Amino acid sequence: MPITVNNKEVDFIENETIKLLLKRMHFTFPMIVVKANGKLIKKNEYSKFIIKNNSKVDVIHLISGG
């Protein structure tokens, strides 16, 4: 089954981490927040957190301004 990234279905890749998913999806913005199945994932966990099949991942770009 595919996973959902920002409400878009993408292929599930076994043993893919958040860090690898961000690279594959070309999310290069320096300030982001990632949630997997509603759980906030800390930045230092991106290379350890393995995405499970049929997961829902939200990648939120933070933008500052003034």
Contact map, one row per residue, 1 for C-alpha under 8 A:
111000000011000000000000000000000000000000000000000011000000000000
111100001111000000000000000000000000000000000000000011100000000000
111110001111000000000000000000000000000000000000000011111000000000
011111111100000000000000000000000000000000000000000001111000000000
001111111100000000000000000000000000000000000000000000011110000000
000111110000000000000000000000000000000000000000000000011110000000
000111111000000000000000000000000000000000000000000000010100000000
000111111100000000000000000000000000000000000000000000000000000000
011110111110000000000000000000000000000000000000000000000000000000
011110011111000000000000000000000000000000000000000000000000000000
111000001111100000000000000000000000000000000000000000000000000000
111000000111110000000000000000000000000000000000000011000000000000
000000000011111100000000000000000000000000000000000000000000000000
000000000001111100000000000000000000000000000000001110000000000000
000000000000111110000000000000000000000000000000011100000000000000
000000000000111111011000000000000000000000000000011000000000000000
000000000000001111111000000000000000000000000111111000000000000000
000000000000000111111100000000000000000000000111111000000000000000
000000000000000011111110000000000000000000000110000000000000000000
000000000000000111111111000000000000000000000010000000000000000000
000000000000000111111111100000000000000000000000000000000000000000
000000000000000001111111111100000000000000000000000000000000000000
000000000000000000111111111100000000000000000000000000000000000000
000000000000000000011111111000000000000000000000000000000000000000
000000000000000000001111111000000000000000000000000000000000000000
000000000000000000000111111100000000000000000000000000000000000000
000000000000000000000111111110000000000000000000000000000000000000
000000000000000000000110011111000000000000000000000000000000000000
000000000000000000000000001111110000000000000000000000000000100000
000000000000000000000000000111110000000000000000000000000000000000
000000000000000000000000000011111000000000000000000000000000111000
000000000000000000000000000011111100000000000000000000000011110000
000000000000000000000000000000111110000110100000000000000011110000
000000000000000000000000000000011111000111000000000000001111000000
000000000000000000000000000000001111111110000000000000001110000000
000000000000000000000000000000000111111110000000001000111100000000
000000000000000000000000000000000011111000000000000000111000000000
000000000000000000000000000000000011111100000000000000011000000000
000000000000000000000000000000000011111110000000000000000000000000
000000000000000000000000000000001111011111000000000000000000000000
000000000000000000000000000000001111001111101100100000000000000000
000000000000000000000000000000000100000111111100000000000000000000
000000000000000000000000000000001000000011111100000000000000000000
000000000000000000000000000000000000000001111110000000000000000000
000000000000000000000000000000000000000011111111100000000000000000
000000000000000011100000000000000000000011111111100000000000000000
000000000000000011110000000000000000000000011111100000000000000000
000000000000000011000000000000000000000000001111110000000000000000
000000000000000011000000000000000000000010001111111000000000000000
000000000000001111000000000000000000000000000001111100000000000000
000000000000011111000000000000000001000000000000111110100000000000
000000000000011000000000000000000000000000000000011111100000000000
111000000001010000000000000000000000000000000000001111100000000000
111100000001000000000000000000000000000000000000000111110000000000
011100000000000000000000000000000001100000000000001111111000000000
001111100000000000000000000000000001110000000000000001111100000000
001111000000000000000000000000000111110000000000000000111110000000
000011100000000000000000000000000111000000000000000000011111000000
000011000000000000000000000000011110000000000000000000001111100000
000000000000000000000000000000011100000000000000000000000111110000
000000000000000000000000000010111000000000000000000000000011111000
000000000000000000000000000000111000000000000000000000000001111100
000000000000000000000000000000100000000000000000000000000000111110
000000000000000000000000000000000000000000000000000000000000011111
000000000000000000000000000000000000000000000000000000000000001111
000000000000000000000000000000000000000000000000000000000000000111
